[in-house]
Amino acid sequence: MLEGDMAKPLLSSKNDKSDQSLAGSFGTSVGILGSGDFARSLATRLVCAGFQVVVGSRNPKRNASLFPESAEVTSQEEAVKKVDVVFVALFKEHYSTLCNLTGALAGKILVDVSNGTEMNHRDRSNAEYLASLFPESTVVKGFNVISAWALQSGPKDGNKQVLICSNNQEARNVVSTIARSMGFIPVDMGTLCAARDIENIPLQLLPLWKIPVLLALSLFIGFYVYNFARGVLHPYLKENKNKFYKIPIELVNVTLPCVSYVMLSLVYLPGILAAFLQLHHGTKYRRFPDWLDQWLIHRKQIGLVSFYCAALHAVYSLCLPMRRSSRYQMLNDAFKQVLENRNNAWIEEEVWRMEIYVSFGIMALGVLSLLAVSSLPSIGNSLNWREFSFIQSSLGFVALVIATLHTLTFGWKRAFDGNQYKFYLPPTFTLTLLVPCAIILSRIVLFMPCVNRQLMRIRRGWEKGRYVTFASPNSTQQSNEYLSRESTSIV
C-alpha cells in the first residue's frame, strides 16, 4: 500500500466529496463584516483553520491591529468584492448600513451570526430580516450558538455543534464544510424559517431546570418552616428552651432529605399515572394531559435535583459532630450519666436502628449516584436502550425502596409516640412517606400478572374495542383491509 493511501480515511462518504467540491468552488477566502469581539474571535479561528480571511470594517486602519496579522483588514466594499462567503458579524440594527453594498453582495452567501436581545415568538428572525434586505443574496443562519470564547479556545472547549439553516441546500453545504474545517460539528436544521428557534437558544436560561428548581425551593421552604415550628418554636413556647442554634445546620440537614425523598418520588409518579391512564382509556394513542407531558419531560432534572439534595444531606450529616453545640451536648449527657450513677448508657435497640439507618442511607446515595452518572450524555450514549432503561427505571425504583427503608428506620416507633406530635403536627418523616408509599403500592399493582399483561398489550398497539384482521398471504382482496369492530380482545 502506498504511503499516500495510509493517510486517507478508512471510511468516506459521498457527502464528504461533495462538500469538498463545494468548498473548492467557493475558494478558501472568507469575508467578515464587523470588528467586534465575535468578529475577531471568528477571524482567529478561520485563520487557524487555513482560510484566507478578509475583514471589512468602516475604520480599517484603526481596527487592523485587533485581528491576526495574516488577516487582511480593508473597507467593506473591498472585502465584499474579494470573497464569495461573507460572515455578517453585526447587530440587527446595523444591517441597514450595508444597503449600499446590495449590488456587491448579489449572488454571495451571507452567514448571519447575530442573536436577538429577547425571546422571539412571533416576529421574523434576524436572518429572515437580512434576507429581505438582500434578496439577491443567499442567507445562511449559523454560528450564533457558538460563543466568542469557544471560537478562541477551539472546539475542545465549549459547545461543538453549529446549527445551520438556509433555504438553499448548496449554501448550507458550503457553510457546513467551513464549520467542519474549523473543528465543529455542523447540524443541518433545514430552511431559514428555523432561524427563529436557533436564535432563541442562546437566550434561554436553563429552560428545563426552572420548574424542578422552583419545585425544590418550594418544598425546602415548606419543610423548613414545618421543622422550625416543631423543633425550635415549640420548645421555646412550651418549655422555654432556646434552640435557635439549630437554624443554620441541623434544621437544614433535617429538611434536605425530605426534599430529596419527595423529589425522587416525583420522578416515578408520572410514569405510574401514565400507566393507569393507558389502562383506563385502553389505548396508548390518546394524548396525556399537558401537565403530565411536561412532568414526564422534566423527570431527569427532578432526579438530578434529588441527588444534589441527598449529597448535601450526606455532607451536612458528616459535619454534625464537628459543631460546638454537639460537643456541649455530649458533655452534658456524660455529666447526667455520672449524676445518675450509670456505668453503661448502651441501648441495644437504638444501636441497631442507627446502624441500619446509616447503612440504608449509604446504599440509597450510592444508587442515586449511579443514576446521576448514567444521565450524563457521555455515559448514556455508551449504553443501549435496555441498559439505560434498566438503570433509570429498575435501579431508580430500587433507590426509592431503599430510601423508604432509610426513612422508616429513622422514624422507627416515633410515629406512635404522642410526645413527637408538637403543636399536634406529626413528625416530618410521616409526611414524606405518603407519596413514595403510594408509588410502591402502585408499582406492586402494575406488576401483578393480570394488570401487567393488559398494560403490555396496550403498549404493543392493542386498543379496547378495536382489532385488526390480517388476511392470508394467498388472498389479494383483503390483504390491506383494516376492520374496526366491537371487541374486547385482539385477533
C-alpha positions as CSV (number, residue, x, y, z in Angstrom):
1,M,0.0,0.0,0.0
2,L,1.3,3.4,-0.9
3,E,2.1,5.9,1.9
4,G,-0.4,8.4,0.5
5,D,-3.1,5.7,0.8
6,M,-2.2,5.3,4.5
7,A,-3.1,8.9,5.1
8,K,-6.6,8.6,3.7
9,P,-9.5,7.9,6.0
10,L,-10.8,4.3,6.0
11,L,-14.4,5.4,5.7
12,S,-15.5,8.1,3.3
13,S,-18.9,9.2,2.0
14,K,-20.3,10.9,-1.0
15,N,-21.3,13.9,1.2
16,D,-17.7,14.5,2.1
17,K,-16.6,14.6,-1.5
18,S,-19.5,16.9,-2.4
19,D,-18.7,19.2,0.5
20,Q,-15.0,19.3,-0.6
21,S,-16.0,20.1,-4.2
22,L,-18.4,22.9,-3.0
23,A,-15.7,24.3,-0.8
24,G,-13.3,24.3,-3.7
25,S,-15.7,26.0,-5.9
26,F,-16.1,28.9,-3.4
27,G,-12.4,29.0,-2.6
28,T,-10.6,29.4,0.7
29,S,-11.2,33.1,1.1
30,V,-13.8,34.1,3.6
31,G,-15.0,37.6,4.4
32,I,-16.2,39.1,7.7
33,L,-18.2,42.3,8.1
34,G,-17.7,43.7,11.5
35,S,-14.9,44.3,14.0
36,G,-16.4,43.3,17.4
37,D,-15.3,40.6,19.8
38,F,-17.1,37.9,17.9
39,A,-15.7,39.0,14.6
40,R,-12.1,39.0,16.0
41,S,-12.6,35.5,17.5
42,L,-14.1,34.2,14.3
43,A,-11.2,35.6,12.2
44,T,-8.7,34.0,14.5
45,R,-10.4,30.6,14.3
46,L,-10.7,30.8,10.5
47,V,-7.1,31.7,10.1
48,C,-6.1,28.7,12.3
49,A,-8.3,26.5,10.1
50,G,-6.3,27.6,7.0
51,F,-8.7,30.1,5.5
52,Q,-7.7,33.5,4.0
53,V,-9.7,36.0,5.9
54,V,-10.7,39.4,4.6
55,V,-12.3,41.7,7.2
56,G,-14.5,44.6,6.1
57,S,-14.5,47.5,8.5
58,R,-15.7,51.1,8.4
59,N,-12.3,52.1,10.0
60,P,-9.8,49.6,8.7
61,K,-6.7,51.5,9.8
62,R,-7.9,51.7,13.4
63,N,-9.1,48.1,13.7
64,A,-6.3,46.4,11.8
65,S,-4.3,45.7,14.9
66,L,-7.2,43.9,16.5
67,F,-7.1,41.0,14.0
68,P,-4.4,38.4,13.2
69,E,-1.6,39.5,11.1
70,S,-2.4,37.1,8.3
71,A,-6.0,38.5,8.1
72,E,-6.5,41.4,5.6
73,V,-8.4,44.3,7.0
74,T,-9.9,46.6,4.5
75,S,-13.0,48.6,3.7
76,Q,-16.4,46.8,3.5
77,E,-16.6,47.4,-0.3
78,E,-13.2,45.9,-1.0
79,A,-13.8,43.0,1.4
80,V,-17.1,42.0,-0.3
81,K,-15.5,42.0,-3.8
82,K,-12.8,39.6,-2.8
83,V,-14.9,36.7,-1.3
84,D,-18.0,34.7,-2.0
85,V,-18.8,33.8,1.6
86,V,-19.4,36.7,4.0
87,F,-19.9,36.4,7.7
88,V,-22.2,39.3,8.8
89,A,-21.0,39.9,12.4
90,L,-23.2,42.9,13.1
91,F,-26.2,43.6,15.2
92,K,-29.6,43.6,13.6
93,E,-30.0,47.4,13.9
94,H,-26.8,47.9,11.8
95,Y,-28.0,45.8,8.9
96,S,-29.3,48.9,7.2
97,T,-25.8,50.3,7.0
98,L,-24.9,47.6,4.4
99,C,-27.6,48.6,2.0
100,N,-25.1,50.4,-0.2
101,L,-23.4,47.0,-0.7
102,T,-26.5,45.4,-2.2
103,G,-25.0,45.1,-5.7
104,A,-21.7,43.8,-4.5
105,L,-23.4,41.2,-2.2
106,A,-25.6,39.9,-5.0
107,G,-25.0,36.1,-5.6
108,K,-22.9,35.7,-2.4
109,I,-23.5,33.7,0.7
110,L,-24.3,35.8,3.8
111,V,-23.8,34.0,7.1
112,D,-25.8,35.7,9.8
113,V,-24.2,35.1,13.2
114,S,-26.4,37.6,15.2
115,N,-28.7,36.9,18.2
116,G,-31.7,38.9,19.4
117,T,-32.0,40.7,22.7
118,E,-35.2,38.9,23.8
119,M,-37.1,35.8,23.0
120,N,-38.7,35.8,19.6
121,H,-42.1,34.1,19.4
122,R,-43.9,35.9,16.6
123,D,-41.7,38.3,14.7
124,R,-39.4,37.2,11.9
125,S,-35.8,36.2,12.8
126,N,-32.7,38.4,12.2
127,A,-31.7,36.1,9.4
128,E,-35.1,36.5,7.6
129,Y,-34.8,40.2,8.0
130,L,-31.3,40.2,6.5
131,A,-32.7,38.1,3.6
132,S,-35.4,40.7,3.0
133,L,-32.8,43.4,2.7
134,F,-30.6,41.4,0.3
135,P,-33.0,39.3,-1.8
136,E,-30.3,38.6,-4.4
137,S,-28.0,37.0,-1.8
138,T,-28.3,33.7,-0.1
139,V,-28.6,34.0,3.7
140,V,-27.5,31.2,6.0
141,K,-28.1,31.2,9.7
142,G,-25.2,29.7,11.7
143,F,-22.5,30.1,14.4
144,N,-24.8,32.1,16.7
145,V,-24.9,29.3,19.3
146,I,-21.0,29.4,19.5
147,S,-19.6,31.9,21.9
148,A,-16.5,34.1,21.2
149,W,-14.7,32.2,24.0
150,A,-15.4,28.8,22.2
151,L,-14.1,30.3,19.0
152,Q,-10.9,31.5,20.6
153,S,-10.3,28.2,22.6
154,G,-11.3,26.0,19.7
155,P,-13.9,23.2,19.7
156,K,-12.2,21.4,22.6
157,D,-13.6,24.0,25.0
158,G,-17.3,24.8,24.7
159,N,-20.1,23.6,22.5
160,K,-19.0,21.8,19.3
161,Q,-22.3,21.9,17.5
162,V,-23.0,24.6,14.9
163,L,-26.7,24.9,14.0
164,I,-27.2,25.9,10.3
165,C,-30.3,26.7,8.3
166,S,-31.0,28.2,4.9
167,N,-33.4,28.0,2.0
168,N,-30.5,26.9,-0.2
169,Q,-29.1,23.4,0.2
170,E,-25.9,24.2,-1.6
171,A,-25.2,27.2,0.7
172,R,-25.9,25.0,3.8
173,N,-23.3,22.5,2.5
174,V,-20.7,25.3,2.0
175,V,-21.1,26.7,5.5
176,S,-21.2,23.1,6.9
177,T,-17.8,22.5,5.2
178,I,-16.4,25.7,6.8
179,A,-17.7,24.7,10.2
180,R,-16.2,21.2,9.9
181,S,-12.9,22.6,8.8
182,M,-12.8,24.7,11.9
183,G,-13.3,21.6,14.0
184,F,-17.0,22.0,14.8
185,I,-19.9,19.7,14.1
186,P,-22.5,21.2,11.7
187,V,-26.1,20.4,12.3
188,D,-28.5,21.0,9.4
189,M,-31.7,22.5,10.8
190,G,-33.5,22.9,7.4
191,T,-34.9,26.0,5.8
192,L,-34.5,29.6,7.0
193,C,-37.7,29.5,9.0
194,A,-35.8,27.5,11.7
195,A,-33.7,30.6,12.3
196,R,-36.1,31.9,14.9
197,D,-35.7,28.8,17.1
198,I,-32.0,28.8,16.6
199,E,-31.7,32.5,17.7
200,N,-33.8,31.8,20.8
201,I,-31.4,29.1,22.0
202,P,-28.7,31.4,23.4
203,L,-31.3,33.5,25.2
204,Q,-32.7,30.5,27.1
205,L,-31.5,30.2,30.7
206,L,-31.7,26.5,31.7
207,P,-35.2,26.1,30.3
208,L,-35.7,22.6,31.6
209,W,-34.4,23.4,35.1
210,K,-36.8,26.2,36.1
211,I,-39.7,24.0,37.2
212,P,-37.5,21.4,39.1
213,V,-35.6,24.2,40.9
214,L,-38.7,26.1,41.8
215,L,-40.3,22.9,43.0
216,A,-37.3,22.0,45.1
217,L,-37.2,25.5,46.6
218,S,-40.9,25.4,47.4
219,L,-40.5,22.0,49.1
220,F,-37.5,23.2,51.0
221,I,-39.2,26.3,52.3
222,G,-42.3,24.4,53.3
223,F,-40.4,21.6,55.1
224,Y,-38.0,24.1,56.7
225,V,-40.9,26.1,58.2
226,Y,-42.6,22.9,59.3
227,N,-39.4,21.7,61.0
228,F,-38.8,25.1,62.5
229,A,-42.2,25.1,64.1
230,R,-41.7,21.7,65.6
231,G,-38.0,21.7,66.5
232,V,-37.4,25.3,67.6
233,L,-40.6,27.2,68.1
234,H,-42.4,24.5,70.1
235,P,-39.6,24.1,72.7
236,Y,-39.3,27.9,73.0
237,L,-43.0,28.5,73.7
238,K,-43.9,25.3,75.6
239,E,-40.7,24.6,77.6
240,N,-38.9,27.9,77.4
241,K,-35.8,26.3,75.8
242,N,-33.6,28.2,73.4
243,K,-32.9,26.0,70.4
244,F,-32.4,28.7,67.8
245,Y,-28.9,27.4,67.3
246,K,-30.4,24.6,65.1
247,I,-31.3,27.0,62.4
248,P,-28.1,27.1,60.3
249,I,-27.2,23.4,60.2
250,E,-29.5,21.0,62.0
251,L,-32.8,22.3,60.5
252,V,-31.2,22.4,57.1
253,N,-30.0,18.8,57.5
254,V,-33.4,17.6,58.5
255,T,-35.1,19.4,55.6
256,L,-32.7,18.3,52.8
257,P,-33.6,14.6,53.0
258,C,-37.3,15.4,52.9
259,V,-36.8,17.4,49.7
260,S,-34.6,14.7,48.2
261,Y,-37.0,11.9,49.1
262,V,-40.1,13.7,47.8
263,M,-38.3,14.8,44.6
264,L,-37.2,11.2,43.9
265,S,-40.7,10.0,44.3
266,L,-41.9,12.7,41.9
267,V,-39.6,11.2,39.2
268,Y,-41.5,8.0,39.1
269,L,-45.0,9.2,39.9
270,P,-45.8,10.5,36.4
271,G,-44.9,7.1,34.9
272,I,-47.4,5.5,37.3
273,L,-50.1,8.0,36.4
274,A,-49.4,7.5,32.6
275,A,-49.7,3.7,33.0
276,F,-53.1,3.9,34.8
277,L,-54.3,6.4,32.2
278,Q,-53.5,4.0,29.5
279,L,-55.2,1.2,31.3
280,H,-58.3,3.4,31.8
281,H,-58.6,4.5,28.2
282,G,-57.5,1.2,26.8
283,T,-55.1,2.7,24.3
284,K,-51.6,4.2,24.1
285,Y,-52.6,6.6,21.2
286,R,-54.6,9.0,23.4
287,R,-52.5,12.0,24.4
288,F,-51.7,12.7,28.0
289,P,-52.7,16.0,29.6
290,D,-50.3,18.8,29.0
291,W,-49.3,18.9,32.7
292,L,-48.4,15.2,32.6
293,D,-46.4,15.7,29.4
294,Q,-44.4,18.5,31.0
295,W,-43.9,16.4,34.1
296,L,-42.5,13.5,32.1
297,I,-40.2,15.8,30.2
298,H,-38.7,17.2,33.4
299,R,-38.0,13.9,35.2
300,K,-34.3,13.9,34.5
301,Q,-33.8,17.3,36.0
302,I,-36.0,16.5,39.0
303,G,-33.9,13.4,39.6
304,L,-30.7,15.3,39.5
305,V,-32.0,17.9,42.0
306,S,-33.0,15.0,44.2
307,F,-29.4,13.6,44.0
308,Y,-28.0,17.1,44.8
309,C,-30.1,17.4,47.9
310,A,-29.2,13.9,49.0
311,A,-25.4,14.7,48.6
312,L,-25.8,17.9,50.6
313,H,-27.6,15.9,53.3
314,A,-24.7,13.5,53.5
315,V,-22.2,16.3,53.8
316,Y,-24.3,18.1,56.5
317,S,-24.6,14.8,58.4
318,L,-20.8,14.3,58.4
319,C,-20.4,17.8,59.8
320,L,-22.9,17.4,62.7
321,P,-20.3,16.0,65.2
322,M,-18.0,19.0,64.4
323,R,-20.4,21.5,65.8
324,R,-19.6,23.1,69.2
325,S,-23.2,22.5,70.3
326,S,-22.8,18.8,69.7
327,R,-19.7,18.8,71.9
328,Y,-21.5,20.6,74.7
329,Q,-24.4,18.1,74.4
330,M,-22.1,15.2,74.7
331,L,-20.6,16.7,77.9
332,N,-24.0,17.3,79.3
333,D,-25.1,13.8,78.6
334,A,-21.9,12.4,80.2
335,F,-22.5,14.6,83.3
336,K,-26.1,13.4,83.6
337,Q,-24.9,9.8,83.4
338,V,-22.4,10.5,86.3
339,L,-25.1,12.1,88.4
340,E,-27.4,9.2,87.8
341,N,-24.6,6.8,88.7
342,R,-24.9,4.9,85.5
343,N,-21.9,2.9,84.2
344,N,-23.3,2.0,80.8
345,A,-25.6,4.0,78.5
346,W,-25.7,1.4,75.8
347,I,-29.2,0.8,74.3
348,E,-29.1,-2.2,72.0
349,E,-32.3,-1.3,70.1
350,E,-31.0,2.2,69.3
351,V,-27.6,0.9,68.2
352,W,-29.2,-1.5,65.7
353,R,-31.6,1.2,64.5
354,M,-28.9,3.7,63.8
355,E,-26.6,1.1,62.1
356,I,-29.4,0.0,59.8
357,Y,-30.5,3.6,59.2
358,V,-27.0,4.7,58.2
359,S,-26.5,1.6,56.0
360,F,-29.7,2.2,54.1
361,G,-28.7,5.9,53.6
362,I,-25.3,5.0,52.2
363,M,-26.9,2.5,49.8
364,A,-29.5,4.9,48.6
365,L,-26.9,7.6,48.0
366,G,-24.8,5.1,46.1
367,V,-27.7,4.1,43.8
368,L,-28.6,7.7,43.3
369,S,-25.0,8.5,42.3
370,L,-25.2,5.7,39.7
371,L,-28.4,7.2,38.3
372,A,-26.9,10.7,38.1
373,V,-23.7,9.5,36.4
374,S,-25.7,7.4,33.8
375,S,-27.8,10.5,32.9
376,L,-24.6,12.3,31.6
377,P,-24.7,12.3,27.8
378,S,-21.1,10.9,27.6
379,I,-22.2,7.9,29.7
380,G,-25.7,7.5,28.4
381,N,-24.5,7.4,24.8
382,S,-22.4,4.3,25.6
383,L,-25.4,2.4,26.9
384,N,-28.0,0.7,24.7
385,W,-31.7,1.3,25.4
386,R,-32.2,-1.8,27.6
387,E,-29.2,-0.9,29.8
388,F,-30.3,2.7,30.1
389,S,-33.9,1.7,30.9
390,F,-32.7,-0.9,33.5
391,I,-30.6,1.7,35.3
392,Q,-33.0,4.6,35.2
393,S,-36.2,2.6,35.8
394,S,-35.4,-0.6,37.7
395,L,-32.5,0.7,39.7
396,G,-34.3,4.0,40.2
397,F,-37.2,2.1,41.8
398,V,-34.7,0.2,43.9
399,A,-33.3,3.6,45.1
400,L,-36.8,4.7,46.1
401,V,-37.4,1.5,48.0
402,I,-34.1,1.8,49.9
403,A,-34.8,5.5,50.6
404,T,-38.2,4.4,52.0
405,L,-36.5,1.8,54.3
406,H,-34.0,4.5,55.3
407,T,-36.9,6.8,56.3
408,L,-38.7,4.0,58.1
409,T,-35.7,3.1,60.2
410,F,-35.2,6.7,61.1
411,G,-38.8,7.0,62.3
412,W,-38.9,3.6,64.0
413,K,-41.6,3.9,66.7
414,R,-41.8,7.7,66.7
415,A,-44.9,7.8,64.6
416,F,-46.8,6.1,67.5
417,D,-45.2,8.3,70.3
418,G,-47.6,11.0,71.3
419,N,-44.7,13.2,72.5
420,Q,-43.5,13.5,68.9
421,Y,-46.6,15.4,67.8
422,K,-45.6,19.0,68.5
423,F,-48.4,21.5,68.1
424,Y,-50.4,18.4,67.1
425,L,-48.2,18.2,64.0
426,P,-47.0,14.7,63.0
427,P,-43.3,14.1,62.6
428,T,-41.9,15.3,59.2
429,F,-40.9,11.8,58.0
430,T,-44.6,10.6,58.2
431,L,-45.5,13.3,55.6
432,T,-42.7,12.4,53.3
433,L,-43.8,8.7,53.3
434,L,-47.2,9.4,51.7
435,V,-46.2,9.8,48.1
436,P,-43.4,7.2,48.0
437,C,-45.5,4.5,49.7
438,A,-48.4,5.2,47.2
439,I,-45.9,4.8,44.3
440,I,-44.5,1.5,45.7
441,L,-48.0,0.1,46.2
442,S,-49.0,1.2,42.7
443,R,-45.9,-0.5,41.2
444,I,-46.9,-3.7,43.0
445,V,-50.3,-3.5,41.4
446,L,-48.9,-2.9,38.0
447,F,-46.5,-5.9,38.4
448,M,-49.5,-8.2,39.0
449,P,-49.7,-10.6,36.0
450,C,-53.3,-9.7,35.1
451,V,-52.6,-5.9,35.1
452,N,-49.1,-6.2,33.6
453,R,-50.3,-8.4,30.8
454,Q,-53.1,-5.9,29.9
455,L,-50.7,-2.9,30.0
456,M,-48.1,-4.7,27.8
457,R,-50.8,-5.4,25.2
458,I,-51.8,-1.7,25.2
459,R,-48.2,-0.6,24.7
460,R,-47.8,-3.0,21.8
461,G,-50.7,-1.3,20.0
462,W,-53.8,-3.1,21.3
463,E,-56.9,-0.8,21.7
464,K,-60.0,-1.5,23.6
465,G,-63.0,-2.1,21.3
466,R,-60.8,-2.3,18.2
467,Y,-58.8,-5.1,16.5
468,V,-57.0,-5.8,13.2
469,T,-57.7,-8.8,10.9
470,F,-54.8,-9.9,8.7
471,A,-55.7,-11.8,5.5
472,S,-53.8,-14.9,4.4
473,P,-50.9,-14.4,2.0
474,N,-52.8,-16.1,-0.8
475,S,-55.7,-13.6,-0.6
476,T,-55.2,-10.4,-2.6
477,Q,-58.6,-9.0,-2.0
478,Q,-58.3,-8.5,1.8
479,S,-54.6,-8.2,2.2
480,N,-54.6,-4.5,3.3
481,E,-58.1,-4.2,4.8
482,Y,-58.5,-2.6,8.3
483,L,-61.6,-3.7,10.1
484,S,-62.9,-2.0,13.1
485,R,-65.4,-3.9,15.3
486,E,-66.6,-4.0,18.9
487,S,-64.3,-6.4,20.7
488,T,-62.5,-6.8,24.0
489,S,-59.6,-8.8,22.7
490,I,-57.1,-8.7,19.8
491,V,-57.2,-11.2,16.9
